[in-house]
Amino acid sequence: MSRIDVWMLVEPHTLLLDLAGAAEALRLANQALRRRGEPEAFRLRYCGAEAEVVSSVGLPLGGLESLPRLGERDWLILSGRRHPHPDDPPPGVAEQAQALDMERWLHQEGSALLAGGEGRLVSICAGALLAARAGLLAGRRCTTHHESLDALRALAPNADVQANRVFVLDGPLASSAGITAGIDLVLALIAVHCGEAIAATVAQVMVVYLRRGPQDPELSPLLANRHHLHPALHRVQDAICAEPRQDWSLARMADVAHVTPRHLTRLFAQHGGTTPLDYLRAIRLELARRELDRGMRPAQAALAAGFTSDQQLRRTRRRLAQSA
């Protein structure tokens, strides 16, 4: 499948970390895919009403493309803006007209993305306010930075604005809380599109936790037992995350690591603080939990995660709980 065009809308005073955090996660996903011999998934593009703007920290951002006509598979990412400064001059007539034109463009293109198909509208931090002004959030579940929740409710009174959420997924609409939560959101989208192993690799490189919401543990099981630099263990862990349903015997894991089964067990104990098979079980349990959260029936969730039955899923859950 061809790469997805990921358009990042860049406004004057765009919060640079909103923009750069999401872009860097997507770049690293492409890098991880290349290392596996797979094609890149994303093409990063930057657009705006002007060819050059000044970011929230005063850094000029240039070479922006004109506001595009989006394709049905495109993603559009909206970032937050810094709060107005007392020394900022009031917007002139031309600036107000430009902002109105951009809202019209966003309403048209955003509505098409939300109408179905394979595209996504993604808001990071107060980028949700821009989507609200464009009339895109009515009847949708969404969130934003905690300081902007009231403003979002006022702009989108018919939206289900959710507080205290790292991010919210509602079909083709994805929205995150403040700033660095945008990285959590993009990691989740990478997992959906490229697989859990690629998302885990990106999260590890960025030294962030892979979270989906406040109900999750601070450290995802997909990243647990990976605070080490041993390449053989990482090869095994990547392979398990990529294909958890495979028949992962200790001997097969050892083949991936290019060591003996006995040595692999020692490496897992020394560097990962667990056993190879308990690591496999923890990954499968987490994937089964995610499928259950999406509404899948227990038997189906168990098979999707690599268990032979929901009975085996329950036994594994009890076993790991007792050993914790």
Secondary structure, 3 states (H helix, E strand, C coil): CCCEEEEEECCCCECHHHHHHHHHHHHHHHHHHHHCCCCCCEEEEEECCCCCEECCCCCEECCCECCCCCCCCCEEEECCECCCCCCCCCCCHHHHHHHHHHHHHHHHHHHHHHCCCCCEEEECCCHHHHHHHCCCCCCCEECCCHHHHHHHHHHCCCCEECCCCCEEEECCEEEECCCCHHHHHHHHHHHHHHCHHHHHHHHHHHCCCCCCCCCCCCCCCCCCCCCCCCHHHHHHHHHHHHCCCCCCCHHHHHHHHCCCHHHHHHHHHHHHCCCHHHHHHHHHHHHHHHHHHCCCCHHHHHHHHCCCCHHHHHHHHHHHHHHC
